Amino acid sequence: GKNPQQVAEGGWGWRRRVHGAVLSGDATGLSAACRKAMGRMCCRCLIWRRTRVYPWRHDRFHHPPINLDPAGSWPVRPSYLPFRSPWVRRLVGGGLGNAAQSSPRRRFYSIAVVIGVKDADALGVWGLAKAAASLPEGQYRLADSRAPGDAALGWLLAQYRFDRYRQKPEAVKERVLLSPEPARIEAQLGLARAVVRVRDLVNTPAADMGPAMLEQVAEDLAAAHGATVTVTRGHVLEHDYPLVAAVGRAAAPEHAPRIIELGWGDPAHPVVAIIGKGVCFDSGGLDIKPSSAMRLMKKDMGGAAHALALGELIMANRLPIRLVLLVPAVENAVSGAAMRPGDVLASRKGLSVEIGNTDAEGRLVLADALARAGQLTPQL
């Protein structure tokens, strides 16, 4: 029943006829008295009139009280404003990061969202990510014309969804963050696209993301940016990259091993070689993994996904380098043709390698790729 301006530290100001607030993140900026008071009351069901806080009737818009732990942290899941409530007007907070949103359905009011952050003046990449994933769709901006900075990237990435295999994908909720720094928007979008590409490649099951699919991704990138792609497979692979061929020879023909080499840029520029491990599925070979360890082995090509996305960023930004991107793409499968523990294999460099465990295939395919990259005398 006390005036919130007297209870809270940091100059909180409540406008009249308020019906709640979105709360998330860290509440360390609030005083102990404020945390105690807010822990007892339902923040959705308050109306501020003159100098007192009156509880609204807990019927149509009843919600359980927000409980704060002794450390002062907000709940993991933020509470929402009921946007269809005619009592929603405006809440303006100080001392914490906040954002304002205009509802497209009711243009006669705007809503401010209070978000607890560690330091509103130095937002990290993930400072606004929770809000971006949770808020209703609409357009948002930081108060006082504050620039989101790196937090804009987290805002974008928090809205990522992988729904390729859903019969009815979820409707896209557009949560747009307005920025006073238009010059930085394209760079942040480019980073977000690269991360989304990595996530999509890693999330795709191995049946739809084998060596041939990685090759197709490289071909698409080359076509978009004027690069060239060379793919080595079959008998040539056995001769030039014997370790790559040995790891992947047990796979089905449609998942046959290969080396994918993408080249881009002026040959006179410094050579930069990027190598990504492309083990599209790793059963462990004859030293087979237990089912619990095999469950997520579709992600064993995450190195290749990162390499392809980084190559895309380099080409899109027209960096003055000669880019060489190498992906040894294989599936470490089990069959009568699989390499065996104790086998001694040749390598591209000319060294012999004795196989102690067939589940150590990553170092084998990377060894041949590194040997190829070293022959190009790269600067990096």
Secondary structure, 3 states (H helix, E strand, C coil): CCCHHHHCCCCCEECCCCCCCCECEECCCCCHHHHHHHHHCCCCCEEEECCEEEECCCCCCCCCCCCCCCCCECCCCCECCCCCCCCCCCEECCCCCEEEEECCCCCCCEEEEECECCCCCCCCCCCCHHHHHHCCCEEEEEHHHCCCCCHHHHHHHCCCCCCCCCCCCCCCCCEEECCCCHHHHHHHHHHHHHHHHHHHHHHCCHHHCCHHHHHHHHHHHHHHHCCEEEEECHHHHHHHCHHHHHHHCCCCHHHCCEEEEEEECCCCCCEEEEECCEEEEECCCCCCCCHHHHCCHHHHHHHHHHHHHHHHHHHHCCCCCEEEEEEEEEEECCCCCCCCCCCEEECCCCCEEECCCCCCCHHHHHHHHHHHHHCCCCCC
